[in-house]
């Protein structure tokens, strides 16, 4: 979710401006991808019977939505898991953009069922994230230890083979391990040597990662032994536009020290999600920070850790331009070219070897990429790539 960046000192700023990253733009597309399915969840959808929210979200109305809200909005989809039964689990992020204004937003995983025949998304239920066993060693917002957007900024999720969930946070950045029902199972796991401005262990020290630039994407290795969390921002001192992907050993419960570098097309871009294709390749969303007609780059890349050109970064191949999808059937009531023009596109999952599902984070109620002045809906699309990915079969588990 977009928020105002907190700058972390003159040295970090100087390092960030020293040498702009320039990615190799010759790694062009397989071919034009095609929209094959569309469904939408109205922006003003709330968890039934939930507490009011958004008291600190700012003066309203915002994009036509009165503030505060009558319940907990079903919004901000920042991670997705395919349940392989036509339903998905989707992770809402921290709420309204920052730690200060999201204390009344309860962190939640929603259970949804998109229907591309009707164009609608049903919300079937879900569960809140909580810490009843006091695994978090620092103070939380609520006495009942239900987690809020002021405690963590959750932006990525995977389901391990044992059915538990691993979630990537941006305030630490931390890795968070939850039960099948959303109970925190162990203390937040920090990334050694990297701290965001919201990190509770700064103790007056200097952060080396900008606000909202923590674990935006996280892939589960196809063998189920490793996680590959990917930072959204550049660590101070690294080449601007270079993002660290770390390897975490699930059996040993610690980072291995192995990492890869994903290089953005431009330092001002961001990643939105990352999933595994095989032992070496990941499907990664890269986006600019614009919306609507101003949006210029919303793409899916295959990134390969084998670095065949020996430049020290993952090799990238463009497989889908989300601003230029063929739409021969006019799905969603759109024209022959479909654009997914949202500022934050943060969810991708494999459906088959040539088809992916993609969802947006609608930053409710602040983003209006589809219609100016109107809060964005949560949209679910399926996209057929022009070529097969030749993915390992375990990537679909």
C-alpha positions as CSV (number, residue, x, y, z in Angstrom):
1,X,0.0,0.0,0.0
2,X,1.2,3.5,-0.8
3,X,2.2,5.7,2.0
4,X,4.5,8.7,2.6
5,X,8.1,7.5,2.8
6,X,10.1,8.3,5.8
7,X,13.6,9.3,4.8
8,X,16.4,7.6,6.8
9,X,19.2,10.2,6.9
10,X,21.6,11.9,4.6
11,X,24.0,8.9,4.2
12,X,21.2,6.6,3.2
13,X,19.8,9.2,0.8
14,X,23.2,9.8,-0.8
15,X,23.6,6.0,-1.3
16,X,20.2,5.8,-2.8
17,X,21.0,8.5,-5.4
18,X,24.5,7.5,-6.2
19,X,24.1,5.2,-9.1
20,X,20.7,4.7,-10.8
21,X,19.9,1.1,-11.7
22,X,19.2,0.5,-15.4
23,X,17.7,-2.8,-16.1
24,X,18.2,-4.5,-19.5
25,X,15.1,-3.5,-21.5
26,X,16.0,-6.0,-24.3
27,X,14.4,-8.9,-22.3
28,X,11.1,-8.3,-24.1
29,X,7.9,-10.3,-24.1
30,X,6.9,-13.8,-25.1
31,X,4.0,-12.1,-26.8
32,X,0.8,-10.4,-26.0
33,X,-1.2,-12.0,-23.1
34,X,-5.0,-12.3,-23.1
35,X,-7.7,-11.6,-20.5
36,X,-9.7,-14.7,-20.0
37,X,-11.7,-13.9,-16.9
38,X,-12.9,-10.9,-14.9
39,X,-14.7,-10.4,-11.6
40,X,-15.1,-7.5,-9.2
41,X,-15.8,-7.0,-5.5
42,X,-17.4,-3.6,-4.7
43,X,-15.2,-1.2,-2.8
44,X,-17.6,-0.7,0.0
45,X,-17.8,-4.4,1.2
46,X,-17.5,-4.9,4.9
47,X,-17.0,-7.9,7.1
48,X,-20.5,-8.8,8.5
49,X,-21.0,-7.7,12.1
50,X,-17.5,-6.2,12.3
51,X,-16.3,-3.2,14.3
52,X,-16.3,0.3,12.8
53,X,-13.0,1.3,11.3
54,X,-11.1,4.2,9.7
55,X,-11.5,6.7,12.5
56,X,-8.0,8.0,11.8
57,X,-8.0,7.5,8.0
58,X,-8.4,11.3,7.5
59,X,-11.2,13.7,6.6
60,X,-13.9,12.4,4.3
61,X,-15.5,11.7,2.0
62,X,-12.6,10.1,0.2
63,X,-13.3,9.2,-3.5
64,X,-17.0,9.3,-2.6
65,X,-16.7,7.2,0.5
66,X,-17.7,8.7,3.9
67,X,-15.2,8.3,6.7
68,X,-15.1,6.6,9.2
69,X,-16.5,3.3,7.8
70,X,-19.4,1.3,9.3
71,X,-17.3,-1.9,9.5
72,X,-14.0,-3.6,8.6
73,X,-13.5,-3.2,4.9
74,X,-12.7,-6.3,2.8
75,X,-9.8,-4.5,1.0
76,X,-6.2,-4.1,0.3
77,X,-5.5,-7.6,-1.1
78,X,-1.7,-8.0,-0.8
79,X,-1.3,-11.7,-1.1
80,X,-3.3,-14.6,-2.5
81,X,-3.4,-18.4,-2.1
82,X,-5.3,-20.7,-4.5
83,X,-7.3,-23.3,-2.6
84,X,-7.8,-25.3,-5.8
85,X,-11.5,-25.5,-5.4
86,X,-12.5,-22.3,-7.0
87,X,-11.9,-20.3,-3.9
88,X,-8.9,-18.2,-2.7
89,X,-7.5,-16.9,0.6
90,X,-6.5,-13.3,0.3
91,X,-4.5,-11.2,2.8
92,X,-5.5,-7.7,3.6
93,X,-2.6,-5.3,4.3
94,X,-2.2,-2.9,7.2
95,X,-5.3,-0.9,6.6
96,X,-5.1,2.8,5.7
97,X,-1.5,3.4,4.7
98,X,0.6,3.7,7.8
99,X,1.1,2.7,11.4
100,X,-0.4,5.9,12.8
101,X,-3.9,5.7,11.2
102,X,-4.6,1.9,11.1
103,X,-5.1,1.0,14.8
104,X,-8.7,0.2,14.3
105,X,-8.1,-2.1,11.2
106,X,-8.0,-5.7,12.2
107,X,-5.5,-7.8,10.2
108,X,-7.4,-10.5,8.4
109,X,-7.3,-13.3,5.8
110,X,-10.4,-13.4,3.7
111,X,-11.9,-16.4,2.0
112,X,-13.3,-15.4,-1.4
113,X,-14.9,-17.1,-4.5
114,X,-14.6,-15.1,-7.8
115,X,-17.1,-16.1,-10.5
116,X,-15.9,-15.0,-13.9
117,X,-19.2,-16.0,-15.4
118,X,-21.2,-13.5,-13.4
119,X,-18.3,-11.1,-12.9
120,X,-18.8,-11.0,-9.1
121,X,-16.7,-12.0,-6.1
122,X,-18.3,-13.6,-3.1
123,X,-16.8,-13.3,0.4
124,X,-17.3,-16.6,2.1
125,X,-15.6,-15.8,5.4
126,X,-12.1,-15.6,6.8
127,X,-10.2,-15.2,10.1
128,X,-8.4,-12.5,12.0
129,X,-4.7,-12.6,12.9
130,X,-4.0,-12.7,16.6
131,X,-1.3,-13.4,19.3
132,X,-3.2,-15.0,22.2
133,X,0.0,-16.8,23.4
134,X,2.0,-13.6,23.8
135,X,4.6,-14.5,21.2
136,X,5.2,-10.8,20.3
137,X,7.7,-9.4,22.8
138,X,6.8,-5.7,22.2
139,X,3.5,-3.9,23.0
140,X,0.5,-4.4,20.8
141,X,-2.4,-2.1,20.2
142,X,-5.3,-4.1,21.6
143,X,-5.4,-5.8,25.0
144,X,-7.2,-8.9,23.4
145,X,-4.1,-9.2,21.2
146,X,-6.0,-9.3,18.0
147,X,-3.4,-7.8,15.6
148,X,-4.0,-4.5,13.9
149,X,-2.5,-2.4,11.1
150,X,-0.6,-0.5,13.7
151,X,1.2,-3.6,14.9
152,X,2.3,-5.1,11.5
153,X,2.0,-4.2,7.8
154,X,1.3,-7.7,6.3
155,X,1.9,-7.7,2.6
156,X,2.7,-11.3,1.5
157,X,1.5,-14.8,2.4
158,X,2.3,-18.4,1.6
159,X,0.8,-21.6,2.9
160,X,3.4,-24.2,4.0
161,X,2.9,-27.9,3.3
162,X,1.8,-28.4,6.9
163,X,-1.1,-26.0,6.4
164,X,0.3,-23.2,8.5
165,X,0.8,-19.7,7.1
166,X,3.9,-17.6,6.7
167,X,3.3,-13.9,6.3
168,X,5.8,-11.2,5.3
169,X,5.6,-7.8,7.2
170,X,7.0,-4.4,6.2
171,X,7.3,-2.7,9.6
172,X,10.3,-4.9,10.7
173,X,10.6,-6.4,8.2
174,X,9.6,-9.6,10.0
175,X,8.5,-13.1,9.0
176,X,5.3,-14.1,10.9
177,X,4.2,-17.7,11.4
178,X,0.5,-18.4,11.9
179,X,-1.7,-21.4,12.5
180,X,-4.4,-22.5,10.1
181,X,-6.8,-20.3,12.1
182,X,-4.6,-17.2,12.4
183,X,-2.9,-17.7,15.7
184,X,0.7,-16.5,15.9
185,X,2.9,-19.5,16.6
186,X,6.3,-17.9,17.3
187,X,8.0,-14.6,17.8
188,X,8.4,-12.4,14.8
189,X,11.6,-13.3,12.9
190,X,13.7,-10.2,12.0
191,X,15.9,-9.9,9.0
192,X,19.4,-9.3,10.3
193,X,21.0,-6.1,9.2
194,X,17.8,-4.6,7.8
195,X,15.5,-2.3,9.7
196,X,12.6,-0.1,8.5
197,X,11.6,3.2,10.3
198,X,8.8,1.4,12.2
199,X,11.0,-1.4,13.5
200,X,10.4,-1.7,17.3
201,X,14.1,-2.5,17.9
202,X,15.6,0.6,16.4
203,X,16.3,2.1,19.8
204,X,17.3,5.4,18.3
205,X,19.3,3.8,15.6
206,X,19.1,4.7,11.9
207,X,16.9,2.6,9.6
208,X,18.4,1.4,6.4
209,X,15.1,0.7,4.5
210,X,12.4,3.2,3.6
211,X,8.9,2.9,5.1
212,X,6.6,0.5,3.3
213,X,9.5,-1.2,1.5
214,X,9.7,-4.5,3.5
215,X,8.5,-7.9,2.5
216,X,6.0,-7.1,-0.3
217,X,6.4,-10.5,-2.0
218,X,7.2,-14.0,-0.7
219,X,7.5,-17.3,-2.6
220,X,7.4,-20.8,-1.2
221,X,10.1,-22.9,-2.7
222,X,8.6,-25.8,-4.8
223,X,10.1,-28.4,-2.5
224,X,8.5,-26.7,0.5
225,X,11.7,-26.4,2.4
226,X,12.4,-22.7,1.8
227,X,10.8,-19.3,1.7
228,X,12.0,-16.6,-0.6
229,X,10.8,-13.2,0.8
230,X,11.5,-10.3,-1.5
231,X,12.0,-6.7,-0.2
232,X,10.1,-4.0,-2.0
233,X,12.8,-1.4,-1.6
234,X,16.5,-1.0,-1.8
235,X,18.6,-1.4,1.3
236,X,20.8,1.7,1.9
237,X,24.2,1.1,0.4
238,X,22.9,-1.3,-2.3
239,X,22.6,-0.2,-6.0
240,X,19.3,1.8,-6.3
241,X,16.6,-0.3,-7.8
242,X,18.2,-3.6,-6.6
243,X,16.0,-5.6,-4.3
244,X,17.2,-8.4,-2.0
245,X,15.5,-11.8,-2.1
246,X,16.6,-13.9,0.9
247,X,16.4,-17.6,1.4
248,X,14.8,-18.8,4.7
249,X,15.1,-22.5,5.8
250,X,11.7,-23.6,7.2
251,X,13.2,-26.8,8.8
252,X,15.9,-24.9,10.6
253,X,13.8,-21.8,11.2
254,X,16.5,-19.3,10.1
255,X,17.9,-17.5,7.1
256,X,20.5,-19.4,5.2
257,X,22.6,-16.4,4.2
258,X,21.9,-17.0,0.5
259,X,20.2,-14.3,-1.4
260,X,19.5,-13.1,-5.0
261,X,19.1,-9.7,-6.5
262,X,16.0,-8.6,-8.5
263,X,16.7,-5.4,-10.4
264,X,13.8,-3.0,-11.1
265,X,13.3,-1.5,-14.5
266,X,13.6,1.9,-12.8
267,X,14.6,2.7,-9.2
268,X,11.2,4.3,-8.6
269,X,9.3,1.1,-9.4
270,X,8.1,-1.5,-6.9
271,X,7.4,-5.2,-6.8
272,X,3.9,-6.4,-6.0
273,X,4.3,-10.2,-5.5
274,X,6.5,-13.2,-6.1
275,X,5.8,-16.9,-6.6
276,X,7.9,-19.9,-7.5
277,X,7.8,-21.5,-11.0
278,X,10.6,-24.1,-10.4
279,X,13.9,-24.4,-8.6
280,X,15.3,-21.3,-10.3
281,X,12.5,-19.2,-11.7
282,X,10.0,-16.8,-10.0
283,X,7.0,-15.0,-11.4
284,X,7.2,-11.4,-10.1
285,X,4.9,-8.4,-10.4
286,X,6.7,-5.1,-11.1
287,X,4.8,-1.8,-11.2
288,X,5.2,1.9,-11.3
289,X,3.5,4.0,-8.6
290,X,0.9,5.6,-11.0
291,X,-2.7,4.8,-11.6
292,X,-5.3,5.3,-14.3
293,X,-4.1,7.0,-17.5
294,X,-0.8,8.0,-15.8
295,X,0.1,4.3,-15.3
296,X,2.9,3.2,-17.6
297,X,4.4,0.0,-16.2
298,X,2.4,-2.9,-14.7
299,X,4.1,-6.1,-15.7
300,X,4.7,-9.8,-15.0
301,X,8.3,-11.0,-15.3
302,X,9.9,-14.4,-15.0
303,X,13.1,-13.8,-13.0
304,X,15.7,-16.5,-13.1
305,X,18.3,-16.9,-10.4
306,X,20.8,-18.7,-12.7
307,X,22.1,-15.3,-14.0
308,X,23.2,-16.5,-17.3
309,X,24.6,-13.2,-18.4
310,X,26.7,-13.0,-15.2
311,X,25.7,-9.4,-14.3
312,X,25.0,-10.3,-10.7
313,X,21.2,-10.0,-10.9
314,X,18.3,-12.3,-11.8
315,X,17.6,-12.6,-15.5
316,X,14.2,-11.2,-16.4
317,X,11.8,-12.1,-19.2
318,X,8.6,-10.1,-19.7
319,X,5.6,-12.4,-20.0
320,X,2.6,-10.1,-19.6
321,X,2.0,-6.4,-19.9
322,X,-1.0,-5.8,-17.6
323,X,-1.7,-2.4,-19.4
324,X,-2.0,-4.1,-22.8
325,X,-4.0,-7.4,-22.5
326,X,-5.9,-8.6,-25.5
327,X,-9.6,-8.8,-24.7
328,X,-11.3,-10.3,-27.7
329,X,-14.5,-11.2,-25.9
330,X,-14.8,-7.7,-24.3
331,X,-14.9,-9.2,-20.8
332,X,-16.0,-6.9,-18.0
333,X,-17.6,-4.5,-20.4
334,X,-14.2,-3.3,-21.6
335,X,-12.9,-2.9,-25.1
336,X,-10.6,-5.1,-27.1
337,X,-7.6,-3.9,-25.1
338,X,-7.9,-4.4,-21.3
339,X,-5.8,-2.3,-18.9
340,X,-5.3,-3.1,-15.2
341,X,-4.4,0.4,-14.3
342,X,-4.1,0.2,-10.5
343,X,-1.4,1.8,-8.5
344,X,-0.8,-1.3,-6.4
345,X,-1.1,-4.7,-8.1
346,X,0.0,-7.1,-5.4
347,X,-1.3,-10.7,-6.0
348,X,-0.5,-13.4,-8.6
349,X,-1.0,-17.1,-8.5
350,X,-0.6,-19.9,-11.1
351,X,-3.8,-21.6,-12.3
352,X,-2.2,-23.7,-15.0
353,X,1.0,-23.7,-17.0
354,X,-0.2,-20.9,-19.2
355,X,-2.7,-19.1,-17.0
356,X,-2.4,-16.8,-13.9
357,X,-4.8,-15.0,-11.7
358,X,-4.0,-11.4,-10.7
359,X,-5.6,-9.2,-8.1
360,X,-5.2,-5.5,-7.1
361,X,-4.7,-3.9,-3.7
362,X,-7.4,-1.2,-3.9
363,X,-5.9,0.9,-1.1
364,X,-9.4,1.5,0.1
365,X,-10.6,4.2,-0.2
366,X,-7.7,6.2,-1.5
367,X,-7.0,4.7,-4.9
368,X,-9.1,5.5,-8.0
369,X,-7.2,4.0,-10.9
370,X,-10.3,2.6,-12.7
371,X,-12.5,5.7,-12.5
372,X,-11.2,9.1,-11.3
373,X,-12.9,10.2,-8.1
374,X,-14.3,6.8,-7.4
375,X,-12.8,4.3,-4.9
376,X,-11.4,1.3,-6.7
377,X,-13.0,-2.1,-6.4
378,X,-11.1,-5.3,-5.7
379,X,-10.7,-6.8,-9.1
380,X,-9.8,-10.5,-10.0
381,X,-8.6,-11.3,-13.5
382,X,-7.3,-14.4,-15.2
383,X,-4.7,-14.0,-17.8
384,X,-3.5,-16.4,-20.5
385,X,0.1,-16.0,-21.4
386,X,1.3,-16.4,-25.0
387,X,3.6,-19.3,-24.1
388,X,3.7,-22.0,-21.5
389,X,5.9,-21.5,-18.4
390,X,7.0,-25.1,-18.2
391,X,6.5,-24.9,-14.5
392,X,7.5,-27.6,-12.1
393,X,4.3,-29.5,-11.1
394,X,5.0,-28.8,-7.4
395,X,4.5,-25.0,-8.1
396,X,0.7,-25.7,-8.3
397,X,0.5,-27.4,-4.8
